Amino acid sequence: MLRFLPVLIAVALSIYCVVDCIQSDEHRVRGLPKLVWVFVILLFPFAGSVAWLFAGRPKASPPPPRRPMPRGPDDDPDFLKGL
């Protein structure tokens, strides 16, 4: 059973990387076109998967800008002018 573990890990990693590659936006994929990445992952299961994770996968998008926190009435200059 233990001798099948590396094969099982390589297959699971390849499946994850192919699904991740297919679901990625075409314009955000780095290095190669998306279809070429799928072929690289399938032809070279371990090396292609590792290459996808480090060189082809899109970088995470930046977090959305934070809304300004509401101010209390004593910090609002417009409110204080009306007093």
mmCIF file of the N, C-alpha and C atoms, coordinates in Angstrom:
data_MODEL
# 
_entry.id   MODEL 
# 
loop_
_atom_site.group_PDB 
_atom_site.id 
_atom_site.type_symbol 
_atom_site.label_atom_id 
_atom_site.label_alt_id 
_atom_site.label_comp_id 
_atom_site.label_asym_id 
_atom_site.label_entity_id 
_atom_site.label_seq_id 
_atom_site.pdbx_PDB_ins_code 
_atom_site.Cartn_x 
_atom_site.Cartn_y 
_atom_site.Cartn_z 
_atom_site.occupancy 
_atom_site.B_iso_or_equiv 
_atom_site.pdbx_formal_charge 
_atom_site.auth_seq_id 
_atom_site.auth_comp_id 
_atom_site.auth_asym_id 
_atom_site.auth_atom_id 
_atom_site.pdbx_PDB_model_num 
ATOM 1   N N  . MET A 1 1  ? 0.821   -1.196 0.000   1.00 0.00 ? 1  MET A N  1 
ATOM 2   C CA . MET A 1 1  ? 0.000   0.000  0.000   1.00 0.00 ? 1  MET A CA 1 
ATOM 3   C C  . MET A 1 1  ? 0.861   1.256  0.000   1.00 0.00 ? 1  MET A C  1 
ATOM 4   N N  . LEU A 1 2  ? 1.945   1.225  0.726   1.00 0.00 ? 2  LEU A N  1 
ATOM 5   C CA . LEU A 1 2  ? 2.805   2.393  0.835   1.00 0.00 ? 2  LEU A CA 1 
ATOM 6   C C  . LEU A 1 2  ? 3.493   2.727  -0.488  1.00 0.00 ? 2  LEU A C  1 
ATOM 7   N N  . ARG A 1 3  ? 3.707   1.726  -1.336  1.00 0.00 ? 3  ARG A N  1 
ATOM 8   C CA . ARG A 1 3  ? 4.366   1.993  -2.617  1.00 0.00 ? 3  ARG A CA 1 
ATOM 9   C C  . ARG A 1 3  ? 3.446   2.715  -3.596  1.00 0.00 ? 3  ARG A C  1 
ATOM 10  N N  . PHE A 1 4  ? 2.134   2.689  -3.358  1.00 0.00 ? 4  PHE A N  1 
ATOM 11  C CA . PHE A 1 4  ? 1.192   3.392  -4.226  1.00 0.00 ? 4  PHE A CA 1 
ATOM 12  C C  . PHE A 1 4  ? 0.996   4.852  -3.806  1.00 0.00 ? 4  PHE A C  1 
ATOM 13  N N  . LEU A 1 5  ? 1.494   5.212  -2.655  1.00 0.00 ? 5  LEU A N  1 
ATOM 14  C CA . LEU A 1 5  ? 1.302   6.565  -2.138  1.00 0.00 ? 5  LEU A CA 1 
ATOM 15  C C  . LEU A 1 5  ? 1.898   7.653  -3.048  1.00 0.00 ? 5  LEU A C  1 
ATOM 16  N N  . PRO A 1 6  ? 3.128   7.513  -3.550  1.00 0.00 ? 6  PRO A N  1 
ATOM 17  C CA . PRO A 1 6  ? 3.646   8.553  -4.456  1.00 0.00 ? 6  PRO A CA 1 
ATOM 18  C C  . PRO A 1 6  ? 2.815   8.693  -5.738  1.00 0.00 ? 6  PRO A C  1 
ATOM 19  N N  . VAL A 1 7  ? 2.346   7.572  -6.265  1.00 0.00 ? 7  VAL A N  1 
ATOM 20  C CA . VAL A 1 7  ? 1.507   7.619  -7.468  1.00 0.00 ? 7  VAL A CA 1 
ATOM 21  C C  . VAL A 1 7  ? 0.188   8.304  -7.149  1.00 0.00 ? 7  VAL A C  1 
ATOM 22  N N  . LEU A 1 8  ? -0.391  7.985  -6.013  1.00 0.00 ? 8  LEU A N  1 
ATOM 23  C CA . LEU A 1 8  ? -1.651  8.595  -5.607  1.00 0.00 ? 8  LEU A CA 1 
ATOM 24  C C  . LEU A 1 8  ? -1.490  10.103 -5.392  1.00 0.00 ? 8  LEU A C  1 
ATOM 25  N N  . ILE A 1 9  ? -0.392  10.505 -4.800  1.00 0.00 ? 9  ILE A N  1 
ATOM 26  C CA . ILE A 1 9  ? -0.129  11.930 -4.587  1.00 0.00 ? 9  ILE A CA 1 
ATOM 27  C C  . ILE A 1 9  ? 0.052   12.645 -5.921  1.00 0.00 ? 9  ILE A C  1 
ATOM 28  N N  . ALA A 1 10 ? 0.791   12.036 -6.853  1.00 0.00 ? 10 ALA A N  1 
ATOM 29  C CA . ALA A 1 10 ? 1.004   12.654 -8.166  1.00 0.00 ? 10 ALA A CA 1 
ATOM 30  C C  . ALA A 1 10 ? -0.306  12.792 -8.935  1.00 0.00 ? 10 ALA A C  1 
ATOM 31  N N  . VAL A 1 11 ? -1.164  11.779 -8.864  1.00 0.00 ? 11 VAL A N  1 
ATOM 32  C CA . VAL A 1 11 ? -2.456  11.836 -9.562  1.00 0.00 ? 11 VAL A CA 1 
ATOM 33  C C  . VAL A 1 11 ? -3.348  12.903 -8.936  1.00 0.00 ? 11 VAL A C  1 
ATOM 34  N N  . ALA A 1 12 ? -3.413  12.937 -7.611  1.00 0.00 ? 12 ALA A N  1 
ATOM 35  C CA . ALA A 1 12 ? -4.248  13.935 -6.937  1.00 0.00 ? 12 ALA A CA 1 
ATOM 36  C C  . ALA A 1 12 ? -3.744  15.351 -7.223  1.00 0.00 ? 12 ALA A C  1 
ATOM 37  N N  . LEU A 1 13 ? -2.438  15.549 -7.206  1.00 0.00 ? 13 LEU A N  1 
ATOM 38  C CA . LEU A 1 13 ? -1.864  16.861 -7.499  1.00 0.00 ? 13 LEU A CA 1 
ATOM 39  C C  . LEU A 1 13 ? -2.145  17.270 -8.944  1.00 0.00 ? 13 LEU A C  1 
ATOM 40  N N  . SER A 1 14 ? -2.040  16.314 -9.860  1.00 0.00 ? 14 SER A N  1 
ATOM 41  C CA . SER A 1 14 ? -2.317  16.612 -11.269 1.00 0.00 ? 14 SER A CA 1 
ATOM 42  C C  . SER A 1 14 ? -3.776  16.982 -11.479 1.00 0.00 ? 14 SER A C  1 
ATOM 43  N N  . ILE A 1 15 ? -4.681  16.251 -10.853 1.00 0.00 ? 15 ILE A N  1 
ATOM 44  C CA . ILE A 1 15 ? -6.108  16.556 -10.984 1.00 0.00 ? 15 ILE A CA 1 
ATOM 45  C C  . ILE A 1 15 ? -6.400  17.943 -10.418 1.00 0.00 ? 15 ILE A C  1 
ATOM 46  N N  . TYR A 1 16 ? -5.848  18.244 -9.255  1.00 0.00 ? 16 TYR A N  1 
ATOM 47  C CA . TYR A 1 16 ? -6.047  19.569 -8.661  1.00 0.00 ? 16 TYR A CA 1 
ATOM 48  C C  . TYR A 1 16 ? -5.536  20.665 -9.593  1.00 0.00 ? 16 TYR A C  1 
ATOM 49  N N  . CYS A 1 17 ? -4.336  20.479 -10.142 1.00 0.00 ? 17 CYS A N  1 
ATOM 50  C CA . CYS A 1 17 ? -3.738  21.514 -10.983 1.00 0.00 ? 17 CYS A CA 1 
ATOM 51  C C  . CYS A 1 17 ? -4.484  21.679 -12.301 1.00 0.00 ? 17 CYS A C  1 
ATOM 52  N N  . VAL A 1 18 ? -4.964  20.582 -12.895 1.00 0.00 ? 18 VAL A N  1 
ATOM 53  C CA . VAL A 1 18 ? -5.728  20.695 -14.143 1.00 0.00 ? 18 VAL A CA 1 
ATOM 54  C C  . VAL A 1 18 ? -7.030  21.446 -13.888 1.00 0.00 ? 18 VAL A C  1 
ATOM 55  N N  . VAL A 1 19 ? -7.730  21.103 -12.820 1.00 0.00 ? 19 VAL A N  1 
ATOM 56  C CA . VAL A 1 19 ? -8.987  21.792 -12.501 1.00 0.00 ? 19 VAL A CA 1 
ATOM 57  C C  . VAL A 1 19 ? -8.721  23.264 -12.192 1.00 0.00 ? 19 VAL A C  1 
ATOM 58  N N  . ASP A 1 20 ? -7.670  23.546 -11.440 1.00 0.00 ? 20 ASP A N  1 
ATOM 59  C CA . ASP A 1 20 ? -7.321  24.931 -11.118 1.00 0.00 ? 20 ASP A CA 1 
ATOM 60  C C  . ASP A 1 20 ? -6.970  25.713 -12.380 1.00 0.00 ? 20 ASP A C  1 
ATOM 61  N N  . CYS A 1 21 ? -6.243  25.088 -13.279 1.00 0.00 ? 21 CYS A N  1 
ATOM 62  C CA . CYS A 1 21 ? -5.859  25.746 -14.526 1.00 0.00 ? 21 CYS A CA 1 
ATOM 63  C C  . CYS A 1 21 ? -7.079  26.022 -15.395 1.00 0.00 ? 21 CYS A C  1 
ATOM 64  N N  . ILE A 1 22 ? -7.975  25.065 -15.510 1.00 0.00 ? 22 ILE A N  1 
ATOM 65  C CA . ILE A 1 22 ? -9.170  25.238 -16.337 1.00 0.00 ? 22 ILE A CA 1 
ATOM 66  C C  . ILE A 1 22 ? -10.059 26.344 -15.779 1.00 0.00 ? 22 ILE A C  1 
ATOM 67  N N  . GLN A 1 23 ? -10.156 26.451 -14.473 1.00 0.00 ? 23 GLN A N  1 
ATOM 68  C CA . GLN A 1 23 ? -11.025 27.450 -13.860 1.00 0.00 ? 23 GLN A CA 1 
ATOM 69  C C  . GLN A 1 23 ? -10.395 28.839 -13.786 1.00 0.00 ? 23 GLN A C  1 
ATOM 70  N N  . SER A 1 24 ? -9.110  28.948 -14.056 1.00 0.00 ? 24 SER A N  1 
ATOM 71  C CA . SER A 1 24 ? -8.433  30.249 -13.989 1.00 0.00 ? 24 SER A CA 1 
ATOM 72  C C  . SER A 1 24 ? -8.811  31.109 -15.184 1.00 0.00 ? 24 SER A C  1 
ATOM 73  N N  . ASP A 1 25 ? -8.794  32.413 -14.971 1.00 0.00 ? 25 ASP A N  1 
ATOM 74  C CA . ASP A 1 25 ? -9.080  33.361 -16.040 1.00 0.00 ? 25 ASP A CA 1 
ATOM 75  C C  . ASP A 1 25 ? -7.942  33.346 -17.054 1.00 0.00 ? 25 ASP A C  1 
ATOM 76  N N  . GLU A 1 26 ? -8.287  33.288 -18.329 1.00 0.00 ? 26 GLU A N  1 
ATOM 77  C CA . GLU A 1 26 ? -7.298  33.202 -19.416 1.00 0.00 ? 26 GLU A CA 1 
ATOM 78  C C  . GLU A 1 26 ? -6.292  34.354 -19.376 1.00 0.00 ? 26 GLU A C  1 
ATOM 79  N N  . HIS A 1 27 ? -6.728  35.529 -19.011 1.00 0.00 ? 27 HIS A N  1 
ATOM 80  C CA . HIS A 1 27 ? -5.864  36.705 -19.042 1.00 0.00 ? 27 HIS A CA 1 
ATOM 81  C C  . HIS A 1 27 ? -4.962  36.816 -17.813 1.00 0.00 ? 27 HIS A C  1 
ATOM 82  N N  . ARG A 1 28 ? -5.241  36.045 -16.774 1.00 0.00 ? 28 ARG A N  1 
ATOM 83  C CA . ARG A 1 28 ? -4.430  36.138 -15.555 1.00 0.00 ? 28 ARG A CA 1 
ATOM 84  C C  . ARG A 1 28 ? -3.404  35.018 -15.447 1.00 0.00 ? 28 ARG A C  1 
ATOM 85  N N  . VAL A 1 29 ? -3.491  34.001 -16.329 1.00 0.00 ? 29 VAL A N  1 
ATOM 86  C CA . VAL A 1 29 ? -2.540  32.891 -16.298 1.00 0.00 ? 29 VAL A CA 1 
ATOM 87  C C  . VAL A 1 29 ? -1.179  33.400 -16.752 1.00 0.00 ? 29 VAL A C  1 
ATOM 88  N N  . ARG A 1 30 ? -0.139  33.019 -16.020 1.00 0.00 ? 30 ARG A N  1 
ATOM 89  C CA . ARG A 1 30 ? 1.207   33.521 -16.300 1.00 0.00 ? 30 ARG A CA 1 
ATOM 90  C C  . ARG A 1 30 ? 2.003   32.526 -17.145 1.00 0.00 ? 30 ARG A C  1 
ATOM 91  N N  . GLY A 1 31 ? 2.918   33.036 -17.940 1.00 0.00 ? 31 GLY A N  1 
ATOM 92  C CA . GLY A 1 31 ? 3.889   32.209 -18.646 1.00 0.00 ? 31 GLY A CA 1 
ATOM 93  C C  . GLY A 1 31 ? 3.435   31.678 -19.989 1.00 0.00 ? 31 GLY A C  1 
ATOM 94  N N  . LEU A 1 32 ? 2.510   30.756 -19.988 1.00 0.00 ? 32 LEU A N  1 
ATOM 95  C CA . LEU A 1 32 ? 2.052   30.085 -21.202 1.00 0.00 ? 32 LEU A CA 1 
ATOM 96  C C  . LEU A 1 32 ? 0.545   30.225 -21.331 1.00 0.00 ? 32 LEU A C  1 
ATOM 97  N N  . PRO A 1 33 ? 0.008   29.985 -22.530 1.00 0.00 ? 33 PRO A N  1 
ATOM 98  C CA . PRO A 1 33 ? -1.456  29.958 -22.657 1.00 0.00 ? 33 PRO A CA 1 
ATOM 99  C C  . PRO A 1 33 ? -2.053  28.824 -21.821 1.00 0.00 ? 33 PRO A C  1 
ATOM 100 N N  . LYS A 1 34 ? -3.291  28.970 -21.469 1.00 0.00 ? 34 LYS A N  1 
ATOM 101 C CA . LYS A 1 34 ? -3.950  28.023 -20.569 1.00 0.00 ? 34 LYS A CA 1 
ATOM 102 C C  . LYS A 1 34 ? -3.954  26.600 -21.139 1.00 0.00 ? 34 LYS A C  1 
ATOM 103 N N  . LEU A 1 35 ? -4.231  26.448 -22.422 1.00 0.00 ? 35 LEU A N  1 
ATOM 104 C CA . LEU A 1 35 ? -4.272  25.123 -23.041 1.00 0.00 ? 35 LEU A CA 1 
ATOM 105 C C  . LEU A 1 35 ? -2.908  24.441 -22.980 1.00 0.00 ? 35 LEU A C  1 
ATOM 106 N N  . VAL A 1 36 ? -1.848  25.204 -23.170 1.00 0.00 ? 36 VAL A N  1 
ATOM 107 C CA . VAL A 1 36 ? -0.497  24.643 -23.084 1.00 0.00 ? 36 VAL A CA 1 
ATOM 108 C C  . VAL A 1 36 ? -0.211  24.187 -21.656 1.00 0.00 ? 36 VAL A C  1 
ATOM 109 N N  . TRP A 1 37 ? -0.651  24.962 -20.673 1.00 0.00 ? 37 TRP A N  1 
ATOM 110 C CA . TRP A 1 37 ? -0.455  24.555 -19.275 1.00 0.00 ? 37 TRP A CA 1 
ATOM 111 C C  . TRP A 1 37 ? -1.153  23.229 -18.991 1.00 0.00 ? 37 TRP A C  1 
ATOM 112 N N  . VAL A 1 38 ? -2.362  23.048 -19.516 1.00 0.00 ? 38 VAL A N  1 
ATOM 113 C CA . VAL A 1 38 ? -3.081  21.787 -19.290 1.00 0.00 ? 38 VAL A CA 1 
ATOM 114 C C  . VAL A 1 38 ? -2.284  20.628 -19.871 1.00 0.00 ? 38 VAL A C  1 
ATOM 115 N N  . PHE A 1 39 ? -1.754  20.785 -21.092 1.00 0.00 ? 39 PHE A N  1 
ATOM 116 C CA . PHE A 1 39 ? -0.955  19.717 -21.695 1.00 0.00 ? 39 PHE A CA 1 
ATOM 117 C C  . PHE A 1 39 ? 0.325   19.457 -20.909 1.00 0.00 ? 39 PHE A C  1 
ATOM 118 N N  . VAL A 1 40 ? 0.972   20.501 -20.419 1.00 0.00 ? 40 VAL A N  1 
ATOM 119 C CA . VAL A 1 40 ? 2.194   20.324 -19.624 1.00 0.00 ? 40 VAL A CA 1 
ATOM 120 C C  . VAL A 1 40 ? 1.883   19.556 -18.340 1.00 0.00 ? 40 VAL A C  1 
ATOM 121 N N  . ILE A 1 41 ? 0.783   19.897 -17.693 1.00 0.00 ? 41 ILE A N  1 
ATOM 122 C CA . ILE A 1 41 ? 0.407   19.214 -16.449 1.00 0.00 ? 41 ILE A CA 1 
ATOM 123 C C  . ILE A 1 41 ? 0.095   17.749 -16.716 1.00 0.00 ? 41 ILE A C  1 
ATOM 124 N N  . LEU A 1 42 ? -0.583  17.462 -17.829 1.00 0.00 ? 42 LEU A N  1 
ATOM 125 C CA . LEU A 1 42 ? -0.952  16.078 -18.134 1.00 0.00 ? 42 LEU A CA 1 
ATOM 126 C C  . LEU A 1 42 ? 0.228   15.255 -18.650 1.00 0.00 ? 42 LEU A C  1 
ATOM 127 N N  . LEU A 1 43 ? 1.142   15.864 -19.401 1.00 0.00 ? 43 LEU A N  1 
ATOM 128 C CA . LEU A 1 43 ? 2.277   15.118 -19.948 1.00 0.00 ? 43 LEU A CA 1 
ATOM 129 C C  . LEU A 1 43 ? 3.374   14.876 -18.917 1.00 0.00 ? 43 LEU A C  1 
ATOM 130 N N  . PHE A 1 44 ? 3.562   15.809 -18.017 1.00 0.00 ? 44 PHE A N  1 
ATOM 131 C CA . PHE A 1 44 ? 4.581   15.685 -16.969 1.00 0.00 ? 44 PHE A CA 1 
ATOM 132 C C  . PHE A 1 44 ? 3.885   15.847 -15.623 1.00 0.00 ? 44 PHE A C  1 
ATOM 133 N N  . PRO A 1 45 ? 3.281   14.776 -15.106 1.00 0.00 ? 45 PRO A N  1 
ATOM 134 C CA . PRO A 1 45 ? 2.379   14.920 -13.954 1.00 0.00 ? 45 PRO A CA 1 
ATOM 135 C C  . PRO A 1 45 ? 2.974   15.656 -12.752 1.00 0.00 ? 45 PRO A C  1 
ATOM 136 N N  . PHE A 1 46 ? 4.110   15.238 -12.265 1.00 0.00 ? 46 PHE A N  1 
ATOM 137 C CA . PHE A 1 46 ? 4.629   15.892 -11.064 1.00 0.00 ? 46 PHE A CA 1 
ATOM 138 C C  . PHE A 1 46 ? 5.305   17.218 -11.400 1.00 0.00 ? 46 PHE A C  1 
ATOM 139 N N  . ALA A 1 47 ? 6.197   17.209 -12.385 1.00 0.00 ? 47 ALA A N  1 
ATOM 140 C CA . ALA A 1 47 ? 6.930   18.429 -12.744 1.00 0.00 ? 47 ALA A CA 1 
ATOM 141 C C  . ALA A 1 47 ? 5.989   19.494 -13.305 1.00 0.00 ? 47 ALA A C  1 
ATOM 142 N N  . GLY A 1 48 ? 5.026   19.092 -14.120 1.00 0.00 ? 48 GLY A N  1 
ATOM 143 C CA . GLY A 1 48 ? 4.075   20.048 -14.682 1.00 0.00 ? 48 GLY A CA 1 
ATOM 144 C C  . GLY A 1 48 ? 3.195   20.667 -13.615 1.00 0.00 ? 48 GLY A C  1 
ATOM 145 N N  . SER A 1 49 ? 2.793   19.851 -12.644 1.00 0.00 ? 49 SER A N  1 
ATOM 146 C CA . SER A 1 49 ? 1.953   20.364 -11.558 1.00 0.00 ? 49 SER A CA 1 
ATOM 147 C C  . SER A 1 49 ? 2.710   21.364 -10.696 1.00 0.00 ? 49 SER A C  1 
ATOM 148 N N  . VAL A 1 50 ? 3.937   21.031 -10.370 1.00 0.00 ? 50 VAL A N  1 
ATOM 149 C CA . VAL A 1 50 ? 4.749   21.944 -9.559  1.00 0.00 ? 50 VAL A CA 1 
ATOM 150 C C  . VAL A 1 50 ? 5.034   23.228 -10.341 1.00 0.00 ? 50 VAL A C  1 
ATOM 151 N N  . ALA A 1 51 ? 5.298   23.093 -11.648 1.00 0.00 ? 51 ALA A N  1 
ATOM 152 C CA . ALA A 1 51 ? 5.534   24.282 -12.477 1.00 0.00 ? 51 ALA A CA 1 
ATOM 153 C C  . ALA A 1 51 ? 4.292   25.160 -12.521 1.00 0.00 ? 51 ALA A C  1 
ATOM 154 N N  . TRP A 1 52 ? 3.110   24.540 -12.622 1.00 0.00 ? 52 TRP A N  1 
ATOM 155 C CA . TRP A 1 52 ? 1.868   25.326 -12.629 1.00 0.00 ? 52 TRP A CA 1 
ATOM 156 C C  . TRP A 1 52 ? 1.702   26.087 -11.318 1.00 0.00 ? 52 TRP A C  1 
ATOM 157 N N  . LEU A 1 53 ? 1.954   25.413 -10.200 1.00 0.00 ? 53 LEU A N  1 
ATOM 158 C CA . LEU A 1 53 ? 1.751   26.050 -8.901  1.00 0.00 ? 53 LEU A CA 1 
ATOM 159 C C  . LEU A 1 53 ? 2.705   27.225 -8.680  1.00 0.00 ? 53 LEU A C  1 
ATOM 160 N N  . PHE A 1 54 ? 3.935   27.118 -9.183  1.00 0.00 ? 54 PHE A N  1 
ATOM 161 C CA . PHE A 1 54 ? 4.915   28.166 -8.914  1.00 0.00 ? 54 PHE A CA 1 
ATOM 162 C C  . PHE A 1 54 ? 5.073   29.176 -10.044 1.00 0.00 ? 54 PHE A C  1 
ATOM 163 N N  . ALA A 1 55 ? 4.809   28.783 -11.297 1.00 0.00 ? 55 ALA A N  1 
ATOM 164 C CA . ALA A 1 55 ? 5.099   29.685 -12.412 1.00 0.00 ? 55 ALA A CA 1 
ATOM 165 C C  . ALA A 1 55 ? 3.881   30.090 -13.227 1.00 0.00 ? 55 ALA A C  1 
ATOM 166 N N  . GLY A 1 56 ? 2.815   29.324 -13.192 1.00 0.00 ? 56 GLY A N  1 
ATOM 167 C CA . GLY A 1 56 ? 1.699   29.622 -14.073 1.00 0.00 ? 56 GLY A CA 1 
ATOM 168 C C  . GLY A 1 56 ? 0.449   30.106 -13.393 1.00 0.00 ? 56 GLY A C  1 
ATOM 169 N N  . ARG A 1 57 ? 0.282   29.736 -12.165 1.00 0.00 ? 57 ARG A N  1 
ATOM 170 C CA . ARG A 1 57 ? -0.942  30.068 -11.444 1.00 0.00 ? 57 ARG A CA 1 
ATOM 171 C C  . ARG A 1 57 ? -1.065  31.577 -11.251 1.00 0.00 ? 57 ARG A C  1 
ATOM 172 N N  . PRO A 1 58 ? -2.263  32.115 -11.467 1.00 0.00 ? 58 PRO A N  1 
ATOM 173 C CA . PRO A 1 58 ? -2.439  33.563 -11.253 1.00 0.00 ? 58 PRO A CA 1 
ATOM 174 C C  . PRO A 1 58 ? -2.183  33.937 -9.799  1.00 0.00 ? 58 PRO A C  1 
ATOM 175 N N  . LYS A 1 59 ? -1.614  35.103 -9.616  1.00 0.00 ? 59 LYS A N  1 
ATOM 176 C CA . LYS A 1 59 ? -1.402  35.590 -8.251  1.00 0.00 ? 59 LYS A CA 1 
ATOM 177 C C  . LYS A 1 59 ? -2.739  36.005 -7.665  1.00 0.00 ? 59 LYS A C  1 
ATOM 178 N N  . ALA A 1 60 ? -2.826  35.966 -6.379  1.00 0.00 ? 60 ALA A N  1 
ATOM 179 C CA . ALA A 1 60 ? -4.068  36.346 -5.702  1.00 0.00 ? 60 ALA A CA 1 
ATOM 180 C C  . ALA A 1 60 ? -4.365  37.812 -5.968  1.00 0.00 ? 60 ALA A C  1 
ATOM 181 N N  . SER A 1 61 ? -5.624  38.103 -6.169  1.00 0.00 ? 61 SER A N  1 
ATOM 182 C CA . SER A 1 61 ? -6.008  39.491 -6.413  1.00 0.00 ? 61 SER A CA 1 
ATOM 183 C C  . SER A 1 61 ? -5.915  40.276 -5.105  1.00 0.00 ? 61 SER A C  1 
ATOM 184 N N  . PRO A 1 62 ? -5.633  41.561 -5.204  1.00 0.00 ? 62 PRO A N  1 
ATOM 185 C CA . PRO A 1 62 ? -5.528  42.364 -3.981  1.00 0.00 ? 62 PRO A CA 1 
ATOM 186 C C  . PRO A 1 62 ? -6.886  42.470 -3.298  1.00 0.00 ? 62 PRO A C  1 
ATOM 187 N N  . PRO A 1 63 ? -6.890  42.635 -2.006  1.00 0.00 ? 63 PRO A N  1 
ATOM 188 C CA . PRO A 1 63 ? -8.171  42.747 -1.299  1.00 0.00 ? 63 PRO A CA 1 
ATOM 189 C C  . PRO A 1 63 ? -8.906  44.011 -1.722  1.00 0.00 ? 63 PRO A C  1 
ATOM 190 N N  . PRO A 1 64 ? -10.225 43.988 -1.647  1.00 0.00 ? 64 PRO A N  1 
ATOM 191 C CA . PRO A 1 64 ? -10.979 45.185 -2.030  1.00 0.00 ? 64 PRO A CA 1 
ATOM 192 C C  . PRO A 1 64 ? -10.676 46.332 -1.068  1.00 0.00 ? 64 PRO A C  1 
ATOM 193 N N  . PRO A 1 65 ? -10.779 47.567 -1.549  1.00 0.00 ? 65 PRO A N  1 
ATOM 194 C CA . PRO A 1 65 ? -10.487 48.702 -0.660  1.00 0.00 ? 65 PRO A CA 1 
ATOM 195 C C  . PRO A 1 65 ? -11.488 48.757 0.491   1.00 0.00 ? 65 PRO A C  1 
ATOM 196 N N  . ARG A 1 66 ? -10.980 49.155 1.623   1.00 0.00 ? 66 ARG A N  1 
ATOM 197 C CA . ARG A 1 66 ? -11.831 49.223 2.814   1.00 0.00 ? 66 ARG A CA 1 
ATOM 198 C C  . ARG A 1 66 ? -12.647 50.498 2.800   1.00 0.00 ? 66 ARG A C  1 
ATOM 199 N N  . ARG A 1 67 ? -13.872 50.370 3.256   1.00 0.00 ? 67 ARG A N  1 
ATOM 200 C CA . ARG A 1 67 ? -14.723 51.555 3.382   1.00 0.00 ? 67 ARG A CA 1 
ATOM 201 C C  . ARG A 1 67 ? -14.248 52.370 4.573   1.00 0.00 ? 67 ARG A C  1 
ATOM 202 N N  . PRO A 1 68 ? -14.359 53.694 4.476   1.00 0.00 ? 68 PRO A N  1 
ATOM 203 C CA . PRO A 1 68 ? -13.965 54.502 5.641   1.00 0.00 ? 68 PRO A CA 1 
ATOM 204 C C  . PRO A 1 68 ? -14.907 54.232 6.816   1.00 0.00 ? 68 PRO A C  1 
ATOM 205 N N  . MET A 1 69 ? -14.334 54.202 7.977   1.00 0.00 ? 69 MET A N  1 
ATOM 206 C CA . MET A 1 69 ? -15.123 53.951 9.183   1.00 0.00 ? 69 MET A CA 1 
ATOM 207 C C  . MET A 1 69 ? -15.984 55.178 9.489   1.00 0.00 ? 69 MET A C  1 
ATOM 208 N N  . PRO A 1 70 ? -17.204 54.960 9.954   1.00 0.00 ? 70 PRO A N  1 
ATOM 209 C CA . PRO A 1 70 ? -18.048 56.112 10.302  1.00 0.00 ? 70 PRO A CA 1 
ATOM 210 C C  . PRO A 1 70 ? -17.450 56.861 11.498  1.00 0.00 ? 70 PRO A C  1 
ATOM 211 N N  . ARG A 1 71 ? -17.590 58.164 11.451  1.00 0.00 ? 71 ARG A N  1 
ATOM 212 C CA . ARG A 1 71 ? -17.052 58.988 12.534  1.00 0.00 ? 71 ARG A CA 1 
ATOM 213 C C  . ARG A 1 71 ? -18.171 59.346 13.500  1.00 0.00 ? 71 ARG A C  1 
ATOM 214 N N  . GLY A 1 72 ? -17.798 59.564 14.717  1.00 0.00 ? 72 GLY A N  1 
ATOM 215 C CA . GLY A 1 72 ? -18.756 60.017 15.711  1.00 0.00 ? 72 GLY A CA 1 
ATOM 216 C C  . GLY A 1 72 ? -19.092 61.479 15.477  1.00 0.00 ? 72 GLY A C  1 
ATOM 217 N N  . PRO A 1 73 ? -20.197 61.954 16.023  1.00 0.00 ? 73 PRO A N  1 
ATOM 218 C CA . PRO A 1 73 ? -20.599 63.346 15.798  1.00 0.00 ? 73 PRO A CA 1 
ATOM 219 C C  . PRO A 1 73 ? -19.569 64.352 16.305  1.00 0.00 ? 73 PRO A C  1 
ATOM 220 N N  . ASP A 1 74 ? -18.830 64.026 17.354  1.00 0.00 ? 74 ASP A N  1 
ATOM 221 C CA . ASP A 1 74 ? -17.858 64.982 17.878  1.00 0.00 ? 74 ASP A CA 1 
ATOM 222 C C  . ASP A 1 74 ? -16.596 65.058 17.007  1.00 0.00 ? 74 ASP A C  1 
ATOM 223 N N  . ASP A 1 75 ? -16.407 64.114 16.062  1.00 0.00 ? 75 ASP A N  1 
ATOM 224 C CA . ASP A 1 75 ? -15.272 64.142 15.146  1.00 0.00 ? 75 ASP A CA 1 
ATOM 225 C C  . ASP A 1 75 ? -15.641 64.692 13.771  1.00 0.00 ? 75 ASP A C  1 
ATOM 226 N N  . ASP A 1 76 ? -16.915 64.941 13.530  1.00 0.00 ? 76 ASP A N  1 
ATOM 227 C CA . ASP A 1 76 ? -17.382 65.386 12.220  1.00 0.00 ? 76 ASP A CA 1 
ATOM 228 C C  . ASP A 1 76 ? -17.430 66.914 12.182  1.00 0.00 ? 76 ASP A C  1 
ATOM 229 N N  . PRO A 1 77 ? -16.561 67.549 11.353  1.00 0.00 ? 77 PRO A N  1 
ATOM 230 C CA . PRO A 1 77 ? -16.541 69.017 11.324  1.00 0.00 ? 77 PRO A CA 1 
ATOM 231 C C  . PRO A 1 77 ? -17.857 69.616 10.823  1.00 0.00 ? 77 PRO A C  1 
ATOM 232 N N  . ASP A 1 78 ? -18.531 68.954 9.904   1.00 0.00 ? 78 ASP A N  1 
ATOM 233 C CA . ASP A 1 78 ? -19.807 69.484 9.410   1.00 0.00 ? 78 ASP A CA 1 
ATOM 234 C C  . ASP A 1 78 ? -20.860 69.501 10.519  1.00 0.00 ? 78 ASP A C  1 
ATOM 235 N N  . PHE A 1 79 ? -20.876 68.490 11.339  1.00 0.00 ? 79 PHE A N  1 
ATOM 236 C CA . PHE A 1 79 ? -21.828 68.436 12.447  1.00 0.00 ? 79 PHE A CA 1 
ATOM 237 C C  . PHE A 1 79 ? -21.513 69.526 13.474  1.00 0.00 ? 79 PHE A C  1 
ATOM 238 N N  . LEU A 1 80 ? -20.226 69.707 13.762  1.00 0.00 ? 80 LEU A N  1 
ATOM 239 C CA . LEU A 1 80 ? -19.835 70.702 14.759  1.00 0.00 ? 80 LEU A CA 1 
ATOM 240 C C  . LEU A 1 80 ? -20.109 72.130 14.285  1.00 0.00 ? 80 LEU A C  1 
ATOM 241 N N  . LYS A 1 81 ? -20.054 72.376 12.966  1.00 0.00 ? 81 LYS A N  1 
ATOM 242 C CA . LYS A 1 81 ? -20.368 73.704 12.435  1.00 0.00 ? 81 LYS A CA 1 
ATOM 243 C C  . LYS A 1 81 ? -21.834 74.042 12.647  1.00 0.00 ? 81 LYS A C  1 
ATOM 244 N N  . GLY A 1 82 ? -22.686 73.029 12.626  1.00 0.00 ? 82 GLY A N  1 
ATOM 245 C CA . GLY A 1 82 ? -24.121 73.261 12.767  1.00 0.00 ? 82 GLY A CA 1 
ATOM 246 C C  . GLY A 1 82 ? -24.559 73.483 14.202  1.00 0.00 ? 82 GLY A C  1 
ATOM 247 N N  . LEU A 1 83 ? -23.681 73.347 15.155  1.00 0.00 ? 83 LEU A N  1 
ATOM 248 C CA . LEU A 1 83 ? -24.070 73.537 16.559  1.00 0.00 ? 83 LEU A CA 1 
ATOM 249 C C  . LEU A 1 83 ? -24.125 74.986 16.956  1.00 0.00 ? 83 LEU A C  1 
# 
